[in-house]
Amino acid sequence: MDVLLFLVPMALVLSTVGLLAFFWALKSGQFDDLQGAAERILYTDDHPEHSEPPNTLDEKQ
């Protein structure tokens, strides 16, 4: 029973910290663009039109 005197306040403190962290993330805009971040991974940053073409003549010789 003595352990409850330690565990109950610790549970209340940790849940309060978690709730405050959630509200801070909500206020700072962490959840504003969920769909954009999910689709951004599908696109590459490579631009083949700006890169040099491979020199195939040297490879065949």
Order of alpha helices (4+ residues) and beta strands (2+ residues): alpha-alpha-alpha
